[in-house]
């Protein structure tokens, strides 16, 4: 009889404990993507479990991706094709080359229509070592008894380490991802066959809670950054699939379609206006095209941003104005152009898509110089 009562007590206790577990709320809002790498969570069940934990942390649906999409992913190609539309000149551009091919997080957003991408790399390692004198002295009575019975591995400690990193792309003003390290080490003195192992997913969840919640993506700024960085097809794909503002989509398409033309040597009457709150110097002169050595990255990027607006014929047409040739880097006083300049700076295209790549690597500056040379703003370098 007492044995039965004991079984009933155990069952009741188990049910009570199970009822105390909080129920995760149903995820709402836009989805986020998840890519899991590393040796710790390799099974489908483990990765699905981690996706459920991420849903509990963010309160948003999670789309589990097998890997970061490439430029050859069918869904990415479909989004790029939709962005190009019927424009033959854009269709001829190699949007799969560098630097566009490095936009793997953005490709995931295009392919799976997610508003943020988590890439989690987590590894687990284990080793055994001899217990130190202090650890031997600190063993509790239960551990000593298990060792005496031959169940525990006497005199040995098991060290388990879970390590890795979380990258979070939110497609806000910053192009660089948010980062959170994963680091968790547990020492088990004299482990038995029943001693639990560290749960890597729990260590990942602890790191996830240190990251900020993904904000609303700034898709217009992302599209402008891509166009300015030499990836107009991807910029249009973002605009056509993620922007609801028709005017913004039309302006981004017009900017992507802008063709370089030779610049005039004399400024027009509407030139030399400065965009409000733009922290950039005035262009020094409208003299014949200078050599690139005299310009800093900020000056070159200022020239490039201004050219994108000044050469946007669709923008002129939309405001009932006849397009007028303007010297390279000259800011005009027309209100619609002032607004265009302001957008380039406030959206982050000036700094994130131009200044940072130019200052960060030689190839970034060389790419910008080629663009301005083709536009007739700079003299080609003499060989």
N, C-alpha and C positions, 0 to 999 in steps of 0.2 A: 504493500500500500504506500509506504513511504517513498519507494522508488517511483511509483506513478506520480505522486505529488511533486517529486523533484522534476520529472519530465514536463509536467504541466507548467511548473514555475519557469522552467527554461523557455518553453514555447511562448508563454505570456510575456516574459522579459524581452524575448526576441521581437515579438510583435510591437511591443511598446517602443523599443529602440528604433525599429523600422519606421514607426509612425512619426518619430521625432525628426527624421531627415527632412530638410526643407525641400519643397518642390520648386524647381526652376520655372520662372515665368515664361510664357510663350514668347519667343523672339518676335520683335516688331521692327519696323523701319526697313531701310535699304540693306542689302546683303553686303557682307565682306568676304573676301577670298582668303583661303588658308593653304599654304604649301608647307609640308613637313619634310625635313631632311634629317639625316643623321642615323646613328645606329640604335638609338634607344627605343624608338617607336616605329617599327617597320611593318607590323601587321595592319591589315585593313581595320580590324576591330580597335586597335590602339589608336590609330589616327582618327577614326570616327569618334572615339571617346574624347579625344582632345578637342575635336570640333565642337562637341557638346559642351565642354568646359568653356570654350571661347564664347559660345552663345550665352552661357550663364554670366560671363564677365561683361560682355558688351551689350547684352540684351538685343542682339541683332542676328538675323539668320546668317549662317556660315555656309559658304560653298567650298567644299573640299576639292582642291586641285591636285592632280597627280604630280605636276611639275609646273614651273613657270612656262607660259606659252612662248613660242618663238614666232618670228615673222612669217613662218610657213604654216602656222596653225590655220585650219580652214575658217574658223570664226574670225580670226584676225584679218585674214585676206578678204573675207566678206565685208567686214567693217571698213577696210581701206578702199575696197571697190565702191562701196556706197558713198564714201566721202569724195572720191574722185568724180563720180557722176559721169557726165558725158564730155568732160573736158579732156581732149586728147593730149594736150601738152603735159598735164599732170599724170596721165596714164603712162607716159613714157618715162617718168622719173623713177629711179631705182630707190624706192623707199625702204627696201630691205637692207641697205648698206649702212655702214657707220655714219653718223652716231645714232641713227634711228633704231638699229638692231639692239642697242643697249637699253632701250626703254622697256625692259621685260615686265616690270610691274604695271606699266601703262598698258602693255599688250594684254595682260591678264584682265585689266579693267574693261578693255574693249571686247575681249573674247567672251567673258562671263558676266558682263554688266554688273560689276561690283564697285562699291564706292571707296573701298580701302583694301589693301592686301597685306596680310601677315605672312612672313616667311620665317619659320621656326626651325632652327638647327639645334638638335639636342642629341647628345651622346652619353652613354653610361659606361663606366669602367669599374672594375672590382679587383681588389688584391687582398692577400692575407699576409699578416706579419705577427711577430711575437708580441705578446702583451708587455708593456713596460712595468717596472716595479710598482709605480703608482696605480696603474690600471689593475694589476693583480690584487693590490690591497683594497681597491674600491669595489670589488665584486660583491654583489648582494648574496644573501643566503640561498635564494633560488638558483642562481647561476652556479654556486659552489656545489649544490646538491646535484644539479644536472651533469656537472663535470664528473662528480664521483660516481654517478650511475653510468657513465660512459656515453651519454646522449650528446653532450656538448663537446665541441672541439677544444680540448683543454689547452690553456696557455696561448691561444691564438685569437687575434682580433681580425674581423672582416671589415675592410674599408670600402664603402661604395660612394662613388662620385657621379653626379649628374651635372653636366656642363654644356654650354652652348650660348646661343644668342637669338634674340627676337628682332627682326626688322619689320617696321610698320610704315607703309607708304599710304599717305592720306590724301594726296593730290590737292593739297592746299597751296599756300604761297611758297613753301619750301619744297624743293625737288628732292633733297636728301631725306632718307627715311629716319624715323625715330628708332632708337636702339635701346634694348634692355638686355643686360647679361643674365645668363642662367648659371647659377653656381650653388650646389648643395652637396655636402659631404656628411655621411653618417658612419660612425664607428660602432660595430656590434661586438662586444667582448664575448668570447667563447660562444659563437653561434651554434644553434641546434638545427636539425632539419626543418623545424617548425618556425624558425626565426624569419620574419618577413623581410623582403627586399624593399629597397627604396622605390617609390612610385615616381617615375620620371614625369608623368603627366601632372602630378601634384606640384612638382618643382617648377614646371613650366607655368602652371596657373598662378603660382606665387609671383613669378616675374611679370606675367601679363597684367596683373593688378597694379603694377608700378607704372604702366604706360598710360598716357591720357586717352580718353575716349576719342575715336576718330571724328573730326569735325566734318561739316558739310563740304564736299569738294568744291574747289574754285575752278570749274571746268573751263570757263572762258579764259582765265589766266593760263591754264594748262595748254589750251589750244594755241594761244598767242605765243607762249614760250616755245612750243614745238615748231611753229612757223618761223619764228625768229632764229631758231637753232638749225634751220635747214631741213626740217622734216615736215613740209607742208601737207603731205598726204595724211600723215598721222594726225596733224593738227585739224585737218578737215574731218577726219573720221571721228575725232572727239566732238567737234562742233555739231556734226550731223546726228550723232547718236546720243549725245548727252546734254545738249543745250536746247532749251525751249524758246529762247528769245530769237525771233527770226532776224531782227536787225543785227544782233551780235553774230549770228551765223553768216549773214550776208557780208558783213564787214570782214570777218576772218577769211571767207572765201576770196573776197576781193584782194586782201593782202597777200594771200597765198598765190594768187594769179598774177600779182604785179610783176612786170618785166623790167629789167634794168635798161635804162636809156642814157645816152650821153648827156652830161650836165651842161647847163649854160654857164658862161663865164661872168655874167653880170646878174646880180640879184634883181628880182622883180619887185614891184611896189609893195606887194603884200608880205615880203620876207622880213626876217630879223625879229620876229615876235618870239617871246620866250614862254613855254608852257608854265602855268602856275604850279608852284611847289616842286618844280623839277630841279633837283640838286645836281646840275651839270653845268659846265662852263659854256659860254657862247662860242660858236664857231668863229675862228679868228679872221678868216678872210674868204673871199669868193674868187681869189686868184686862180690861175690854172692849177690842175690837180697836183697836190703835194705828194712827196714820198711818204711812205708809211712810218718811217723811223721816228718822225717828229711827234707822233701821236701816242698817247697812252691808251690802254684798253677802254677806259671810260669815254675818252673822246671819240674813239672809233665806234663804240657802241651807240653813243649819242647820234652820230652821223647816220648809222644804220637804222635806228629807230625812227628818226625823222624822215629818212628816205622811204621807209615802208608806208608812212602816211602820205607823204607828198606824191608818191607815184600810184596811189590807189585811185584809179580812174573811176571805179564804180562808186567810191565814196563821193567824189566830185559830182557824178551824175545824180546820185541820190539826193543831193542838196541843190540841184538845178544850176550847177556851176560848170562852166567850160574849163576843162583841164588846162593848167598853165605850167609851163616848164619852170622849174625852180633849181637854183644852184644847190649842189650837194651840201647837206647839213644846215640849210637855211630854214628856220622856222617861220611860218607864215602867220598872219593875224586872223585869218578866217576862223570863225567860231567852231565849225565842224572839224577843222584841222587841229585847233587847240585841244578840243575834246579827244581827238585821236592820239595826240602826243601824250596827254594826261593818262589815257588808258594804258599806253605802253609802259609808262613808269609805274603807275599804281598797281597794275596787274602783276608786276614782278618780271615782265619780259625783259626789261632793261638790265636788271641786276642778275636775276637767276638764269636767264637763257642766253645772256650775252657777256656781261662783265665777268661772271664767275668762270665760264668755260674759257674765256680769253686769257684771264689771269692764271687759271689753274693748270694749263698745259700748252705747250708750244703749238700742237696741232689745232687747238681751239683758236688761237690768234691767227694762225695761217689760214684757216677756213674763213674767218671774218675778213681778212685782207683780200682773199680771192673774190669774195662777194662784192666788196667795195671797188676792187679793180675792174670787175666785169661791169659794174654800174657806171664806170668812168669817174668815180670820185677820187681814186688814187692812181698814180702812175704805176704801171707794172715795174717790178724790181728788175734792175739791169743785171744780166748774168755775167 
